Amino acid sequence: MRLIDVKVTPNARRTVLEPAGDGTWVAHLQAPPVDGKANEALVRLVAEHFGVRRSQVRLRSGATARRKRLEIDGLDP
């Protein structure tokens, strides 16, 4: 299991996940922050980036904030 911290920017021109210089990640999402669409897009993006199933990625904190903590099963810390 691995925990990652992500700063999310919804309504971006493109969807991309990039490492930040301080060990966190930055996610630019095309999805709007409405009805959990941005959170769903973030889980899908993180799963695709790390090569795991969506069910292995869980939002631990920050459901309504721009800074989120995600848990990824199946990865070493």
VMD Tcl script that builds the backbone (N, CA, C; Angstrom):
set m [mol new atoms 231]
animate dup $m
set s [atomselect $m all]
$s set {name element resname resid chain x y z} {
  {N N MET 1 A 0.836 -1.182 0.000}
  {CA C MET 1 A 0.000 0.000 0.000}
  {C C MET 1 A 0.882 1.246 0.000}
  {N N ARG 2 A 0.464 2.226 -0.745}
  {CA C ARG 2 A 1.193 3.497 -0.820}
  {C C ARG 2 A 0.195 4.646 -0.699}
  {N N LEU 3 A 0.563 5.664 0.058}
  {CA C LEU 3 A -0.240 6.877 0.169}
  {C C LEU 3 A 0.423 7.968 -0.659}
  {N N ILE 4 A -0.381 8.690 -1.433}
  {CA C ILE 4 A 0.156 9.819 -2.192}
  {C C ILE 4 A -0.707 11.046 -1.934}
  {N N ASP 5 A -0.081 12.197 -1.928}
  {CA C ASP 5 A -0.774 13.473 -1.800}
  {C C ASP 5 A -0.841 14.121 -3.172}
  {N N VAL 6 A -2.030 14.604 -3.518}
  {CA C VAL 6 A -2.260 15.155 -4.848}
  {C C VAL 6 A -2.951 16.513 -4.724}
  {N N LYS 7 A -2.453 17.490 -5.461}
  {CA C LYS 7 A -3.138 18.772 -5.593}
  {C C LYS 7 A -3.894 18.727 -6.916}
  {N N VAL 8 A -5.191 18.957 -6.869}
  {CA C VAL 8 A -6.055 18.801 -8.036}
  {C C VAL 8 A -6.481 20.156 -8.590}
  {N N THR 9 A -6.427 20.268 -9.914}
  {CA C THR 9 A -6.950 21.431 -10.618}
  {C C THR 9 A -8.041 20.933 -11.564}
  {N N PRO 10 A -9.324 21.138 -11.202}
  {CA C PRO 10 A -10.402 20.706 -12.097}
  {C C PRO 10 A -10.600 21.691 -13.242}
  {N N ASN 11 A -11.415 21.300 -14.200}
  {CA C ASN 11 A -11.740 22.135 -15.372}
  {C C ASN 11 A -10.499 22.550 -16.158}
  {N N ALA 12 A -9.505 21.684 -16.211}
  {CA C ALA 12 A -8.281 21.971 -16.956}
  {C C ALA 12 A -8.490 21.648 -18.441}
  {N N ARG 13 A -7.573 22.113 -19.266}
  {CA C ARG 13 A -7.673 21.840 -20.707}
  {C C ARG 13 A -7.422 20.369 -21.030}
  {N N ARG 14 A -6.559 19.746 -20.236}
  {CA C ARG 14 A -6.250 18.334 -20.480}
  {C C ARG 14 A -6.114 17.620 -19.145}
  {N N THR 15 A -6.194 16.294 -19.178}
  {CA C THR 15 A -6.072 15.486 -17.985}
  {C C THR 15 A -4.671 14.903 -17.941}
  {N N VAL 16 A -3.932 15.256 -16.877}
  {CA C VAL 16 A -2.555 14.787 -16.756}
  {C C VAL 16 A -2.161 14.729 -15.280}
  {N N LEU 17 A -1.315 13.770 -14.937}
  {CA C LEU 17 A -0.782 13.626 -13.587}
  {C C LEU 17 A 0.723 13.819 -13.659}
  {N N GLU 18 A 1.237 14.774 -12.868}
  {CA C GLU 18 A 2.663 15.106 -12.907}
  {C C GLU 18 A 3.234 15.092 -11.493}
  {N N PRO 19 A 4.473 14.646 -11.339}
  {CA C PRO 19 A 5.106 14.737 -10.019}
  {C C PRO 19 A 5.506 16.176 -9.719}
  {N N ALA 20 A 5.355 16.562 -8.476}
  {CA C ALA 20 A 5.817 17.875 -8.027}
  {C C ALA 20 A 7.207 17.687 -7.421}
  {N N GLY 21 A 7.929 18.743 -7.246}
  {CA C GLY 21 A 9.300 18.650 -6.754}
  {C C GLY 21 A 9.417 18.217 -5.301}
  {N N ASP 22 A 8.326 18.303 -4.547}
  {CA C ASP 22 A 8.391 18.004 -3.123}
  {C C ASP 22 A 7.878 16.617 -2.757}
  {N N GLY 23 A 7.728 15.728 -3.729}
  {CA C GLY 23 A 7.269 14.370 -3.459}
  {C C GLY 23 A 5.768 14.195 -3.568}
  {N N THR 24 A 5.045 15.270 -3.826}
  {CA C THR 24 A 3.610 15.171 -4.038}
  {C C THR 24 A 3.339 15.120 -5.536}
  {N N TRP 25 A 2.067 15.072 -5.896}
  {CA C TRP 25 A 1.665 15.006 -7.297}
  {C C TRP 25 A 0.710 16.150 -7.609}
  {N N VAL 26 A 0.645 16.537 -8.869}
  {CA C VAL 26 A -0.283 17.549 -9.341}
  {C C VAL 26 A -1.125 16.905 -10.435}
  {N N ALA 27 A -2.449 16.996 -10.275}
  {CA C ALA 27 A -3.368 16.431 -11.267}
  {C C ALA 27 A -4.181 17.548 -11.889}
  {N N HIS 28 A -4.115 17.656 -13.193}
  {CA C HIS 28 A -4.957 18.581 -13.956}
  {C C HIS 28 A -6.058 17.724 -14.571}
  {N N LEU 29 A -7.301 18.033 -14.250}
  {CA C LEU 29 A -8.428 17.213 -14.687}
  {C C LEU 29 A -9.393 18.037 -15.529}
  {N N GLN 30 A -9.854 17.459 -16.628}
  {CA C GLN 30 A -10.855 18.121 -17.450}
  {C C GLN 30 A -12.221 18.100 -16.773}
  {N N ALA 31 A -12.438 17.163 -15.890}
  {CA C ALA 31 A -13.731 17.000 -15.224}
  {C C ALA 31 A -14.026 18.173 -14.289}
  {N N PRO 32 A -15.293 18.551 -14.190}
  {CA C PRO 32 A -15.668 19.628 -13.263}
  {C C PRO 32 A -15.790 19.096 -11.840}
  {N N PRO 33 A -15.657 19.971 -10.850}
  {CA C PRO 33 A -15.772 19.531 -9.459}
  {C C PRO 33 A -17.232 19.466 -8.998}
  {N N VAL 34 A -18.051 18.745 -9.748}
  {CA C VAL 34 A -19.480 18.655 -9.465}
  {C C VAL 34 A -19.880 17.193 -9.342}
  {N N ASP 35 A -20.650 16.875 -8.317}
  {CA C ASP 35 A -21.187 15.520 -8.117}
  {C C ASP 35 A -20.101 14.447 -8.105}
  {N N GLY 36 A -18.907 14.766 -7.643}
  {CA C GLY 36 A -17.837 13.778 -7.527}
  {C C GLY 36 A -17.168 13.409 -8.843}
  {N N LYS 37 A -17.468 14.131 -9.918}
  {CA C LYS 37 A -16.888 13.796 -11.224}
  {C C LYS 37 A -15.374 13.971 -11.235}
  {N N ALA 38 A -14.872 15.012 -10.584}
  {CA C ALA 38 A -13.424 15.223 -10.543}
  {C C ALA 38 A -12.749 14.126 -9.720}
  {N N ASN 39 A -13.366 13.707 -8.627}
  {CA C ASN 39 A -12.790 12.632 -7.816}
  {C C ASN 39 A -12.749 11.321 -8.597}
  {N N GLU 40 A -13.805 11.025 -9.333}
  {CA C GLU 40 A -13.833 9.820 -10.164}
  {C C GLU 40 A -12.749 9.875 -11.229}
  {N N ALA 41 A -12.592 11.026 -11.860}
  {CA C ALA 41 A -11.565 11.184 -12.891}
  {C C ALA 41 A -10.175 11.043 -12.281}
  {N N LEU 42 A -9.996 11.552 -11.067}
  {CA C LEU 42 A -8.701 11.440 -10.399}
  {C C LEU 42 A -8.365 9.984 -10.102}
  {N N VAL 43 A -9.310 9.235 -9.576}
  {CA C VAL 43 A -9.075 7.815 -9.277}
  {C C VAL 43 A -8.726 7.064 -10.554}
  {N N ARG 44 A -9.456 7.335 -11.630}
  {CA C ARG 44 A -9.180 6.683 -12.927}
  {C C ARG 44 A -7.777 7.024 -13.423}
  {N N LEU 45 A -7.402 8.300 -13.321}
  {CA C LEU 45 A -6.092 8.761 -13.782}
  {C C LEU 45 A -4.957 8.137 -12.971}
  {N N VAL 46 A -5.099 8.119 -11.656}
  {CA C VAL 46 A -4.060 7.547 -10.793}
  {C C VAL 46 A -3.921 6.046 -11.054}
  {N N ALA 47 A -5.036 5.348 -11.192}
  {CA C ALA 47 A -4.991 3.914 -11.478}
  {C C ALA 47 A -4.274 3.642 -12.795}
  {N N GLU 48 A -4.595 4.421 -13.806}
  {CA C GLU 48 A -3.951 4.252 -15.110}
  {C C GLU 48 A -2.452 4.554 -15.025}
  {N N HIS 49 A -2.102 5.620 -14.327}
  {CA C HIS 49 A -0.695 6.026 -14.218}
  {C C HIS 49 A 0.153 4.969 -13.514}
  {N N PHE 50 A -0.361 4.406 -12.431}
  {CA C PHE 50 A 0.400 3.437 -11.647}
  {C C PHE 50 A 0.170 1.992 -12.088}
  {N N GLY 51 A -0.681 1.784 -13.066}
  {CA C GLY 51 A -0.896 0.444 -13.614}
  {C C GLY 51 A -1.637 -0.493 -12.680}
  {N N VAL 52 A -2.627 0.037 -11.964}
  {CA C VAL 52 A -3.437 -0.789 -11.073}
  {C C VAL 52 A -4.909 -0.627 -11.453}
  {N N ARG 53 A -5.762 -1.483 -10.884}
  {CA C ARG 53 A -7.197 -1.371 -11.135}
  {C C ARG 53 A -7.766 -0.190 -10.353}
  {N N ARG 54 A -8.857 0.351 -10.844}
  {CA C ARG 54 A -9.502 1.476 -10.143}
  {C C ARG 54 A -9.917 1.083 -8.732}
  {N N SER 55 A -10.292 -0.173 -8.546}
  {CA C SER 55 A -10.716 -0.630 -7.221}
  {C C SER 55 A -9.566 -0.632 -6.215}
  {N N GLN 56 A -8.322 -0.540 -6.690}
  {CA C GLN 56 A -7.156 -0.512 -5.813}
  {C C GLN 56 A -6.796 0.912 -5.381}
  {N N VAL 57 A -7.501 1.909 -5.887}
  {CA C VAL 57 A -7.230 3.308 -5.550}
  {C C VAL 57 A -8.413 3.839 -4.752}
  {N N ARG 58 A -8.127 4.362 -3.557}
  {CA C ARG 58 A -9.168 4.898 -2.700}
  {C C ARG 58 A -8.809 6.303 -2.237}
  {N N LEU 59 A -9.816 7.151 -2.195}
  {CA C LEU 59 A -9.654 8.505 -1.688}
  {C C LEU 59 A -9.736 8.440 -0.166}
  {N N ARG 60 A -8.624 8.751 0.506}
  {CA C ARG 60 A -8.581 8.685 1.976}
  {C C ARG 60 A -9.044 9.969 2.628}
  {N N SER 61 A -8.688 11.120 2.047}
  {CA C SER 61 A -9.113 12.399 2.614}
  {C C SER 61 A -9.119 13.463 1.525}
  {N N GLY 62 A -9.900 14.523 1.779}
  {CA C GLY 62 A -9.936 15.648 0.857}
  {C C GLY 62 A -10.985 15.541 -0.221}
  {N N ALA 63 A -12.081 14.854 0.041}
  {CA C ALA 63 A -13.110 14.651 -0.987}
  {C C ALA 63 A -13.630 15.968 -1.557}
  {N N THR 64 A -13.694 17.021 -0.736}
  {CA C THR 64 A -14.200 18.299 -1.226}
  {C C THR 64 A -13.115 19.369 -1.293}
  {N N ALA 65 A -11.868 18.971 -1.105}
  {CA C ALA 65 A -10.755 19.924 -1.121}
  {C C ALA 65 A -9.908 19.728 -2.372}
  {N N ARG 66 A -9.049 20.688 -2.644}
  {CA C ARG 66 A -8.132 20.552 -3.783}
  {C C ARG 66 A -6.951 19.649 -3.450}
  {N N ARG 67 A -6.588 19.577 -2.194}
  {CA C ARG 67 A -5.510 18.675 -1.772}
  {C C ARG 67 A -6.135 17.387 -1.269}
  {N N LYS 68 A -5.713 16.288 -1.866}
  {CA C LYS 68 A -6.299 14.995 -1.558}
  {C C LYS 68 A -5.212 13.989 -1.211}
  {N N ARG 69 A -5.567 12.995 -0.431}
  {CA C ARG 69 A -4.670 11.886 -0.118}
  {C C ARG 69 A -5.332 10.621 -0.636}
  {N N LEU 70 A -4.583 9.887 -1.449}
  {CA C LEU 70 A -5.098 8.648 -2.021}
  {C C LEU 70 A -4.271 7.468 -1.539}
  {N N GLU 71 A -4.939 6.339 -1.384}
  {CA C GLU 71 A -4.295 5.089 -1.011}
  {C C GLU 71 A -4.322 4.174 -2.230}
  {N N ILE 72 A -3.159 3.614 -2.553}
  {CA C ILE 72 A -3.042 2.723 -3.699}
  {C C ILE 72 A -2.588 1.362 -3.199}
  {N N ASP 73 A -3.440 0.355 -3.336}
  {CA C ASP 73 A -3.077 -1.009 -2.962}
  {C C ASP 73 A -2.242 -1.641 -4.064}
  {N N GLY 74 A -1.377 -2.544 -3.676}
  {CA C GLY 74 A -0.579 -3.269 -4.654}
  {C C GLY 74 A 0.729 -2.602 -5.026}
  {N N LEU 75 A 1.062 -1.463 -4.388}
  {CA C LEU 75 A 2.339 -0.791 -4.636}
  {C C LEU 75 A 3.158 -0.757 -3.360}
  {N N ASP 76 A 4.448 -0.851 -3.491}
  {CA C ASP 76 A 5.327 -0.703 -2.337}
  {C C ASP 76 A 5.377 0.760 -1.945}
  {N N PRO 77 A 5.551 1.045 -0.645}
  {CA C PRO 77 A 5.597 2.451 -0.187}
  {C C PRO 77 A 6.729 3.244 -0.732}
}
mol reanalyze $m
mol bondsrecalc $m
mol representation Tube
mol addrep $m
